[in-house]
Amino acid sequence: QKNCVSWFRLQYRRIALLFFAVPNGGARSKIEAGIMKGEGVTAGVADTILLYPSGPYNCLCIEFKAPGRYQERSQKEWQALVEANGGKYVVCRSFEQFQDIIREYLLDL
């Protein structure tokens, strides 16, 4: 994911800051988790979001998964909500796939 974000920001400098990670994962204490939940952290949200419209989509959400790993129920529910509201949601499994996803989405840039 780190390489993907770095590549994106070098390739698409004009919209670089519209692509960002969502801090949903990681181990946290119960206190810290409670604070973050109160601040709006939501289970299932994609790992990264690009707040840039393209074609029929108003945004692009990318969930990174290692080969052999699959979405959790909350992630599938969030995907359905994104897609029902005009966003594109993609599960990405490699750097090369990420590049293809971005290039296809940002065809006009």
Secondary structure, DSSP 8 states (H G I E B T S, - for coil): -HHHHHHHHHH-GGGGGGEEE----S---HHHHHHHHHTT--TT--SEEE---BTTBS-EEEEE--TT----HHHHHHHHHHHHTT-EEEEE-SHHHHHHHHHHHTTT-
